[in-house]
Amino acid sequence: MTRFGGVVSSLSVPDAKTSFTENIPRSIESDVDKAKAVDAIFLFKVNGEDGGVWTVNMKDAPGVTEGDAGNAECTIELSNEDWKSMTEKPGTAMQFFMQGKIKVTGNALLATKLQAVIG
C-alpha cells in the first residue's frame, strides 16, 4: 500500500502531474480547514517527464492551480523521480533536501508544514 495526498492505494506511486491535478486537490478538498491551517502558498517546480509548475494555495483560497500564480511564499524545486520517491516515502524529504535534490527558496520553514496535508 502507498499513501499519497491523503489517499491510501495499492496502485503505483503517482507522478507529479497526477499528484498535482488529482491527489493533492482531493486531499485539500477533503479537509479545507486543515489546508488553511498551513497558512501558506507554495510553488512547486517539478522537472522531467510528467513534471510541471503548480501553485498550491493553503491560505485564503485552498486549491491547486497550474502555473506560477506569482504569490508563493515558498518555492520547492525537484525532479519528477525524486517527487515519486518522496511521495512513496515522505520521510525522505529532509534527506533529499540535505542532499541538494530538493531546492527550497523563500520561507523554507513553511515546507515542513506540507506533509500534514499532501504527504
Kinemage of the C-alpha trace (Angstrom):
@kinemage 1
@onewidth
@group {chain A} dominant
@subgroup {mainchain}
@vectorlist {calphas} color= white
{ca met a 1} P 0.000 0.000 0.000
{ca thr a 2} L 1.144 3.503 -0.804
{ca arg a 3} L -0.071 6.709 0.854
{ca phe a 4} L -0.222 9.881 -1.174
{ca gly a 5} L -2.245 13.032 -0.858
{ca gly a 6} L -4.278 11.597 1.996
{ca val a 7} L -5.282 8.575 -0.101
{ca val a 8} L -4.118 5.018 0.511
{ca ser a 9} L -3.728 2.915 -2.595
{ca ser a 10} L -2.108 -0.282 -3.774
{ca leu a 11} L -1.550 1.361 -7.166
{ca ser a 12} L 1.827 2.568 -8.363
{ca val a 13} L 3.277 5.764 -6.968
{ca pro a 14} L 1.886 8.779 -8.847
{ca asp a 15} L 3.982 11.107 -10.929
{ca ala a 16} L 3.884 14.811 -10.113
{ca lys a 17} L 1.247 15.584 -12.738
{ca thr a 18} L -1.163 13.061 -11.222
{ca ser a 19} L -0.369 14.275 -7.717
{ca phe a 20} L -0.994 17.946 -8.521
{ca thr a 21} L -4.015 17.501 -10.790
{ca glu a 22} L -5.836 14.781 -8.842
{ca asn a 23} L -4.486 13.643 -5.480
{ca ile a 24} L -3.439 16.891 -3.793
{ca pro a 25} L -6.599 18.784 -4.819
{ca arg a 26} L -8.682 15.878 -3.484
{ca ser a 27} L -6.735 15.922 -0.211
{ca ile a 28} L -7.189 19.686 0.175
{ca glu a 29} L -10.918 19.479 -0.640
{ca ser a 30} L -11.399 16.681 1.890
{ca asp a 31} L -10.262 18.952 4.744
{ca val a 32} L -10.162 22.626 3.748
{ca asp a 33} L -9.691 23.772 7.359
{ca lys a 34} L -6.595 21.586 7.710
{ca ala a 35} L -5.198 23.072 4.490
{ca lys a 36} L -5.946 26.627 5.664
{ca ala a 37} L -4.123 25.883 8.934
{ca val a 38} L -0.887 25.590 6.913
{ca asp a 39} L -1.457 29.279 6.081
{ca ala a 40} L 0.924 29.497 3.124
{ca ile a 41} L 1.132 29.471 -0.661
{ca phe a 42} L 3.663 27.187 -2.337
{ca leu a 43} L 5.091 26.970 -5.824
{ca phe a 44} L 6.241 23.547 -6.991
{ca lys a 45} L 8.595 23.237 -9.942
{ca val a 46} L 8.923 19.602 -10.906
{ca asn a 47} L 11.425 18.813 -13.648
{ca gly a 48} L 11.337 15.880 -16.070
{ca glu a 49} L 8.677 13.812 -17.751
{ca asp a 50} L 5.201 14.422 -16.291
{ca gly a 51} L 6.600 17.360 -14.341
{ca gly a 52} L 5.339 20.921 -14.426
{ca val a 53} L 4.757 24.015 -12.344
{ca trp a 54} L 1.897 24.290 -9.865
{ca thr a 55} L 0.800 26.784 -7.232
{ca val a 56} L -0.633 25.163 -4.108
{ca asn a 57} L -2.685 27.623 -2.077
{ca met a 58} L -3.177 26.593 1.535
{ca lys a 59} L -4.079 30.030 2.713
{ca asp a 60} L -7.009 32.134 1.525
{ca ala a 61} L -8.354 30.017 -1.357
{ca pro a 62} L -7.154 26.429 -0.823
{ca gly a 63} L -6.509 24.510 -4.006
{ca val a 64} L -4.031 23.795 -6.793
{ca thr a 65} L -3.601 25.779 -9.991
{ca glu a 66} L -1.310 25.001 -12.876
{ca gly a 67} L 1.486 27.504 -13.371
{ca asp a 68} L 3.027 30.209 -11.235
{ca ala a 69} L 0.341 32.414 -9.708
{ca gly a 70} L 3.080 34.825 -8.611
{ca asn a 71} L 2.237 34.835 -4.922
{ca ala a 72} L 4.219 31.911 -3.487
{ca glu a 73} L 5.862 32.283 -0.096
{ca cys a 74} L 7.897 29.099 -0.556
{ca thr a 75} L 9.148 27.537 -3.788
{ca ile a 76} L 10.094 23.872 -3.951
{ca glu a 77} L 12.014 22.541 -6.932
{ca leu a 78} L 12.819 18.873 -7.592
{ca ser a 79} L 12.775 16.163 -10.264
{ca asn a 80} L 9.725 14.029 -11.001
{ca glu a 81} L 11.703 10.929 -9.984
{ca asp a 82} L 12.531 12.485 -6.607
{ca trp a 83} L 8.867 13.563 -6.262
{ca lys a 84} L 7.783 9.951 -6.760
{ca ser a 85} L 10.331 8.697 -4.221
{ca met a 86} L 9.310 11.352 -1.722
{ca thr a 87} L 5.613 10.580 -2.244
{ca glu a 88} L 6.225 6.907 -1.613
{ca lys a 89} L 8.345 7.578 1.485
{ca pro a 90} L 7.514 11.039 2.910
{ca gly a 91} L 10.310 10.746 5.463
{ca thr a 92} L 12.866 11.117 2.652
{ca ala a 93} L 12.023 14.786 2.044
{ca met a 94} L 14.515 16.123 4.593
{ca gln a 95} L 17.164 13.697 3.366
{ca phe a 96} L 16.615 14.863 -0.236
{ca phe a 97} L 16.853 18.481 0.896
{ca met a 98} L 20.145 17.828 2.673
{ca gln a 99} L 21.479 16.063 -0.444
{ca gly a 100} L 20.522 19.017 -2.644
{ca lys a 101} L 17.898 17.040 -4.562
{ca ile a 102} L 15.203 19.450 -3.392
{ca lys a 103} L 15.750 23.195 -3.660
{ca val a 104} L 13.679 25.398 -1.387
{ca thr a 105} L 13.568 29.168 -1.728
{ca gly a 106} L 11.550 31.693 0.208
{ca asn a 107} L 10.367 30.703 3.674
{ca ala a 108} L 11.779 27.166 3.937
{ca leu a 109} L 10.139 26.574 7.326
{ca leu a 110} L 6.762 26.563 5.593
{ca ala a 111} L 7.775 23.423 3.701
{ca thr a 112} L 7.795 21.489 6.977
{ca lys a 113} L 4.027 22.059 7.244
{ca leu a 114} L 3.236 20.388 3.922
{ca gln a 115} L 3.325 16.754 4.946
{ca ala a 116} L 0.228 17.118 7.105
{ca val a 117} L -1.856 17.892 4.041
{ca ile a 118} L -0.197 16.490 0.935
{ca gly a 119} L 2.183 13.853 2.212
